[in-house]
Amino acid sequence: MAEPAYDLVIRGGRVATASDVFEADVGIAGETIAAIGRNLPAGRREINARGKLVLPGGVDSHAHIEQLSAAGIMNADTFESATTSAAFGGTTSVISFAAQHVGMHLPQVVSDYHALARKGAVIDYAFHMIIADPTPETLAHDIPELVKEGHASIKIFMTYDRLKIDDEPLLDILVAARESGAMLCAHAENHGIIAWMVKRLLARGYTHPKYHSISHARFSEADAFNRLIGMAALVDQPIMIFHVSTAEGAKVIRQARGEGLKVFAETCPQYLFLTAEDLDKPGAEGAKWMCSPPPRTVADQDALWQALALGDLQTISSDHAPYRFDEAGKLRAGPNPNFKQVANGLPGLEARLPLLFDAMVSKGRLGLEKFVELTATAPAKIYNLHPRKGSIAIGADADIAIWDPAREVTLSDAMMHDLTGYTPFAGRKLRGWPVTVLSRGRVVVDDGKRMAGPGSGKFLARTGGEAAKPTGRMVADMDPETNFGAKLF
């Protein structure tokens, strides 16, 4: 009797990629997709997907996991709890952070995060390196060596008291990224404007969480985007701008991309589904909805959806930053902290895809192919995980989420699998849910149960890839033909 052609066949579902939707079987051999077609031969195992959608597992390219904040607060999740939560939400690859703080040796930071992820992760993972201390050793030695080891993206902050990178060291980091072939990612807000607003609000007694949304003045985003884009253009370094929240910010990005600059950008569910009004709760309750930048207005939501439709924004990440609503997290300064004392961040790894599926597929906003593109294919391409990740294609890793498009779910705090203790999206009724999730051919979630053990996820070493390559066009100030012969590279 002949051996089965495949280890697993997903039978009779509607397969979707970023460009097509079609009925097909998917044959898996080992960890990869071996065949896509109709009436495939039997596998050793079979999953009946008739009436369901067979989608690429999500790629969440922005999540803070088991990370110590600059203020010394450990966020709520371990790699096991965070990646379990991600898998239950249909995400099969995550890029989290190896976070350097001032005085830390970057290689040791990366090694420490590696050890945590190897022990706990149940899905595949990579790291962005947060640079908060750009010493000569970090720039000249550590960044190039770590990029060679597969950590091909760097994150910087233009705000936060203990993390912000000023313009001159930011230019040094941009050049280090360029010379190493890494992507530069940024939290871009004008620190001076925010600090000025915070002081004036607190001095006048405006201390409740809702005033956090006022302290991050809208102009602080667009202004920082313009400065960052200008500096990146000066040295010809591609950049990714994280968590765009305003119509003005999206407009800046649209203009830069229209001029041919290599600027990528993302937004997050909190900016598509929440507003500043969500922070207006009794007592300290609004702290649950505090993140930076803050949620804005319904008009901003509409502008961000338009920017996604136009391609100005290419991805939607969670920016999962889980802090419990207790003394270990958001209430570390006491039961009635002022907004400056509250840890910024929301949980979102698990809710990201269901929220977006409901809006984009069930309610018809942008459609199924665009859902796949924004949540899986585009982030995989930008961060050079494609074609291994982000699509259903022969030879790709068998990272697959099987969705029941008819299943109706009301989000609740109790149903989440992270350790935050709440979801800012509780009470929302959604249509469509991932019922079976595979990572490299392994079933990691099936019908509400986790099937994979901690440490079974793998590290995804990667180079910067096409997105991180400079354009090759020099601005006049850097071009020896127009700057009196000065060679600055």
QUITA-V510035 format. One record per residue. N is the residue number from 1. RES is the residue in one letter. SS is DSSP state (a for helix, b for strand, c for the rest). PSI is psi as a letter, one per 40 degrees, with the letter a starting at -180 (999 if undefined). D_FIRST is the distance of its C-alpha to the first C-alpha in Angstrom with 1 decimal. Layout:
n->(N;N)
res->(RES;RES)
ss->(SS;SS)
psi->(PSI;PSI)
d_first->(D_FIRST;D_FIRST)
This chain:
n->(1;2;3;4;5;6;7;8;9;10;11;12;13;14;15;16;17;18;19;20;21;22;23;24;25;26;27;28;29;30;31;32;33;34;35;36;37;38;39;40;41;42;43;44;45;46;47;48;49;50;51;52;53;54;55;56;57;58;59;60;61;62;63;64;65;66;67;68;69;70;71;72;73;74;75;76;77;78;79;80;81;82;83;84;85;86;87;88;89;90;91;92;93;94;95;96;97;98;99;100;101;102;103;104;105;106;107;108;109;110;111;112;113;114;115;116;117;118;119;120;121;122;123;124;125;126;127;128;129;130;131;132;133;134;135;136;137;138;139;140;141;142;143;144;145;146;147;148;149;150;151;152;153;154;155;156;157;158;159;160;161;162;163;164;165;166;167;168;169;170;171;172;173;174;175;176;177;178;179;180;181;182;183;184;185;186;187;188;189;190;191;192;193;194;195;196;197;198;199;200;201;202;203;204;205;206;207;208;209;210;211;212;213;214;215;216;217;218;219;220;221;222;223;224;225;226;227;228;229;230;231;232;233;234;235;236;237;238;239;240;241;242;243;244;245;246;247;248;249;250;251;252;253;254;255;256;257;258;259;260;261;262;263;264;265;266;267;268;269;270;271;272;273;274;275;276;277;278;279;280;281;282;283;284;285;286;287;288;289;290;291;292;293;294;295;296;297;298;299;300;301;302;303;304;305;306;307;308;309;310;311;312;313;314;315;316;317;318;319;320;321;322;323;324;325;326;327;328;329;330;331;332;333;334;335;336;337;338;339;340;341;342;343;344;345;346;347;348;349;350;351;352;353;354;355;356;357;358;359;360;361;362;363;364;365;366;367;368;369;370;371;372;373;374;375;376;377;378;379;380;381;382;383;384;385;386;387;388;389;390;391;392;393;394;395;396;397;398;399;400;401;402;403;404;405;406;407;408;409;410;411;412;413;414;415;416;417;418;419;420;421;422;423;424;425;426;427;428;429;430;431;432;433;434;435;436;437;438;439;440;441;442;443;444;445;446;447;448;449;450;451;452;453;454;455;456;457;458;459;460;461;462;463;464;465;466;467;468;469;470;471;472;473;474;475;476;477;478;479;480;481;482;483;484;485;486;487;488;489)
res->(M;A;E;P;A;Y;D;L;V;I;R;G;G;R;V;A;T;A;S;D;V;F;E;A;D;V;G;I;A;G;E;T;I;A;A;I;G;R;N;L;P;A;G;R;R;E;I;N;A;R;G;K;L;V;L;P;G;G;V;D;S;H;A;H;I;E;Q;L;S;A;A;G;I;M;N;A;D;T;F;E;S;A;T;T;S;A;A;F;G;G;T;T;S;V;I;S;F;A;A;Q;H;V;G;M;H;L;P;Q;V;V;S;D;Y;H;A;L;A;R;K;G;A;V;I;D;Y;A;F;H;M;I;I;A;D;P;T;P;E;T;L;A;H;D;I;P;E;L;V;K;E;G;H;A;S;I;K;I;F;M;T;Y;D;R;L;K;I;D;D;E;P;L;L;D;I;L;V;A;A;R;E;S;G;A;M;L;C;A;H;A;E;N;H;G;I;I;A;W;M;V;K;R;L;L;A;R;G;Y;T;H;P;K;Y;H;S;I;S;H;A;R;F;S;E;A;D;A;F;N;R;L;I;G;M;A;A;L;V;D;Q;P;I;M;I;F;H;V;S;T;A;E;G;A;K;V;I;R;Q;A;R;G;E;G;L;K;V;F;A;E;T;C;P;Q;Y;L;F;L;T;A;E;D;L;D;K;P;G;A;E;G;A;K;W;M;C;S;P;P;P;R;T;V;A;D;Q;D;A;L;W;Q;A;L;A;L;G;D;L;Q;T;I;S;S;D;H;A;P;Y;R;F;D;E;A;G;K;L;R;A;G;P;N;P;N;F;K;Q;V;A;N;G;L;P;G;L;E;A;R;L;P;L;L;F;D;A;M;V;S;K;G;R;L;G;L;E;K;F;V;E;L;T;A;T;A;P;A;K;I;Y;N;L;H;P;R;K;G;S;I;A;I;G;A;D;A;D;I;A;I;W;D;P;A;R;E;V;T;L;S;D;A;M;M;H;D;L;T;G;Y;T;P;F;A;G;R;K;L;R;G;W;P;V;T;V;L;S;R;G;R;V;V;V;D;D;G;K;R;M;A;G;P;G;S;G;K;F;L;A;R;T;G;G;E;A;A;K;P;T;G;R;M;V;A;D;M;D;P;E;T;N;F;G;A;K;L;F)
ss->(c;c;c;c;c;b;b;b;b;b;b;b;b;b;b;b;c;c;c;c;b;b;b;b;b;b;b;b;b;c;c;b;b;b;b;b;b;c;c;c;c;c;b;b;b;b;b;b;c;c;c;c;b;b;b;b;c;b;b;b;c;c;b;b;c;c;c;b;c;c;c;c;c;b;c;c;c;c;a;a;a;a;a;a;a;a;a;a;c;c;b;b;b;b;b;b;b;b;b;c;c;c;c;c;c;a;a;a;a;a;a;a;a;a;a;a;a;a;a;a;c;c;c;b;b;b;b;b;b;b;c;c;c;c;c;a;a;a;a;a;a;a;a;a;a;a;a;a;c;c;c;c;b;b;b;b;b;c;c;c;c;c;c;b;c;c;a;a;a;a;a;a;a;a;a;a;a;a;a;a;c;c;b;b;b;b;b;c;c;c;a;a;a;a;a;a;a;a;a;a;a;a;a;c;c;c;c;c;a;a;a;a;a;a;a;c;c;a;a;a;a;a;a;a;a;a;a;a;a;a;a;a;a;a;a;c;c;c;b;b;b;c;c;c;c;c;a;a;a;a;a;a;a;a;a;a;a;a;c;c;c;c;b;b;b;b;b;b;a;a;a;a;a;c;c;a;a;a;a;c;c;c;c;c;a;a;a;a;a;c;c;c;c;c;c;c;c;a;a;a;a;a;a;a;a;a;a;a;a;a;c;c;c;c;b;b;b;c;c;b;b;c;c;c;c;c;c;c;c;c;c;c;c;c;c;c;c;c;a;a;a;c;c;c;c;b;c;c;c;c;a;a;a;a;a;a;a;a;a;a;a;a;c;c;c;c;c;a;a;a;a;a;a;a;a;a;a;a;a;a;a;a;c;c;c;c;c;c;c;c;c;c;c;c;c;c;b;c;c;b;b;b;b;b;b;b;b;b;b;b;c;c;c;c;c;c;c;c;c;c;c;c;c;c;c;c;c;c;b;b;b;b;b;b;b;b;b;b;b;c;c;b;b;b;b;b;c;c;b;b;c;c;c;c;c;c;c;c;b;c;c;c;c;c;c;a;a;a;c;c;c;c;c;c;c;a;a;a;c;c;c;c;c;c;c;c;c;c;c)
psi->(h;i;i;i;d;i;d;h;h;h;h;e;i;h;h;h;a;e;e;i;h;i;h;i;i;h;h;h;h;b;e;i;h;d;i;h;a;i;f;i;i;i;i;d;i;i;h;h;e;h;e;i;h;h;i;i;i;i;h;h;e;g;h;h;h;f;h;h;i;d;e;e;h;h;i;d;i;i;d;d;d;d;d;d;d;d;d;d;e;e;h;e;h;h;h;a;i;h;h;h;i;h;e;i;h;d;d;d;d;d;d;d;d;d;d;d;d;d;d;d;h;e;i;i;i;i;i;i;h;h;h;e;g;g;i;d;d;d;d;d;d;d;d;d;d;d;d;d;e;e;g;f;i;h;h;i;h;e;a;h;d;e;d;i;h;i;d;d;d;d;d;d;d;d;d;d;d;d;d;e;f;i;i;h;i;h;h;h;i;h;d;d;d;d;d;d;d;d;d;d;d;d;d;e;e;g;e;i;d;d;e;d;d;d;d;g;i;d;d;d;d;d;d;d;d;d;d;d;d;d;d;d;d;d;e;f;h;i;i;h;h;i;g;h;e;i;d;d;d;d;d;d;d;d;d;d;d;d;e;e;i;g;h;i;i;i;a;i;d;d;e;d;e;i;i;d;d;e;e;g;i;i;b;e;d;e;d;d;e;h;i;h;i;i;i;b;i;d;d;d;d;d;d;d;d;d;d;d;d;e;e;d;h;e;i;h;i;d;f;h;g;h;h;i;g;a;e;e;b;d;f;d;e;i;e;g;i;i;d;d;e;h;h;h;i;i;i;e;d;d;e;d;d;d;d;d;d;d;d;d;d;d;e;e;h;d;i;d;d;d;d;d;d;d;e;c;d;d;d;d;d;d;e;f;e;i;e;d;i;e;i;h;i;h;e;i;i;g;h;h;h;h;h;h;e;e;h;h;h;h;i;i;d;d;e;i;e;a;e;d;e;i;h;e;e;i;e;h;h;i;h;h;i;h;d;h;h;i;h;f;e;h;h;d;h;h;f;e;h;h;e;i;i;i;e;e;i;i;h;g;h;i;i;d;a;d;d;e;h;i;d;e;h;h;i;d;d;e;h;d;d;e;f;f;e;h;h;e;999)
d_first->(0.0;3.8;6.5;9.1;11.9;14.6;15.8;17.9;18.7;22.3;22.1;25.0;28.0;31.0;30.7;34.1;35.4;39.0;39.1;36.7;35.2;32.2;29.3;26.0;22.8;22.7;19.6;20.2;18.7;20.6;24.2;24.4;23.9;21.3;21.5;23.8;23.3;22.7;19.6;17.4;13.6;12.8;13.6;13.1;16.5;18.5;22.3;23.9;26.8;28.0;31.8;31.9;32.7;30.4;33.0;33.2;34.3;38.0;39.9;43.1;45.3;48.3;48.1;50.3;48.4;49.9;52.8;56.4;59.0;62.1;64.1;62.1;60.0;56.4;54.3;52.4;48.8;46.7;43.8;41.5;43.4;43.9;40.4;39.1;41.6;40.4;36.8;37.8;39.7;36.8;37.8;35.4;37.7;41.3;44.1;46.8;49.8;51.0;54.6;57.4;60.8;64.1;64.4;60.6;58.9;56.1;53.6;54.0;53.6;50.3;49.1;50.1;48.2;45.1;45.3;45.5;42.6;40.3;41.0;40.7;38.9;35.8;35.4;36.1;39.7;42.4;46.1;49.3;52.1;55.3;58.4;61.6;63.3;63.2;64.9;65.2;62.5;60.1;60.7;60.8;58.3;56.1;55.0;53.9;52.1;50.3;49.3;47.7;45.7;44.2;46.9;47.9;50.0;53.4;55.1;58.9;61.2;64.4;65.6;65.6;68.4;66.4;63.7;65.5;65.6;68.7;68.9;69.7;66.8;64.5;65.3;64.5;61.1;60.4;61.1;59.0;56.1;56.8;56.9;53.7;51.7;51.3;51.8;54.9;54.5;57.6;59.1;62.1;65.1;68.8;69.6;73.3;73.3;71.1;73.2;76.4;75.1;74.0;77.4;79.3;77.2;77.4;81.1;81.7;79.8;76.7;74.2;71.6;68.0;68.6;71.0;68.2;67.2;70.7;70.9;68.2;70.2;68.3;70.1;68.8;65.3;66.3;68.8;66.3;63.8;66.5;67.5;63.9;63.0;66.2;65.6;62.0;63.3;66.0;63.5;60.7;58.2;55.5;55.6;53.8;56.2;54.9;55.4;57.7;59.7;62.5;63.1;65.5;62.8;60.3;63.1;63.7;60.1;60.0;63.1;61.8;58.5;60.5;62.5;59.3;59.2;55.9;56.1;53.2;53.7;52.0;53.1;51.8;51.4;54.8;56.6;54.8;55.1;58.0;61.7;64.7;65.6;62.7;64.7;67.7;67.0;69.4;70.2;67.5;64.6;64.5;63.3;59.8;59.8;61.4;59.7;60.9;61.5;62.2;60.9;63.4;64.1;62.4;63.8;62.0;58.7;59.2;60.0;56.9;54.6;56.4;55.9;52.1;52.0;54.0;51.9;54.9;52.8;49.2;47.7;48.1;47.7;48.5;51.0;49.9;52.9;52.8;56.0;56.6;59.6;61.3;63.3;60.3;59.8;61.9;64.7;65.2;68.8;69.5;69.0;71.1;70.4;71.8;69.1;69.6;68.5;65.2;61.9;60.5;56.9;54.6;51.0;48.6;45.1;43.5;45.7;45.6;42.6;43.2;46.8;46.0;43.2;45.7;48.4;46.5;43.7;44.8;48.4;47.7;49.6;48.1;44.7;41.0;40.6;43.8;42.6;39.5;41.8;44.5;42.3;39.4;39.5;43.1;43.5;40.4;42.0;45.5;44.4;42.0;38.8;37.4;34.9;33.1;34.5;36.0;33.7;30.3;29.2;26.4;26.9;29.1;28.6;26.7;30.1;29.9;32.0;31.0;34.3;35.3;38.2;39.7;40.0;43.7;44.7;48.3;48.5;50.1;51.1;49.1;45.7;45.8;43.8;46.2;49.2;52.0;52.7;53.2;52.1;54.8;52.8;53.0;53.5;51.9;49.8;46.7;44.1;40.6;38.8;35.7;33.5;30.5;31.0;28.6;29.7;27.5;24.4;25.7;27.0;30.6;32.1;30.6;32.9;35.9;34.3;34.0;30.6;31.4;33.8;37.0;36.7;33.2;34.7;35.2;38.3;38.3;40.4;41.8;44.6;47.1;45.4;46.9;48.7;50.7;51.9;55.6;56.8;58.9;61.9;64.9;67.6;71.1;72.1;69.3;69.5;71.7;72.8;74.4;75.2;77.7;75.1;73.9;70.5;69.0;65.4)
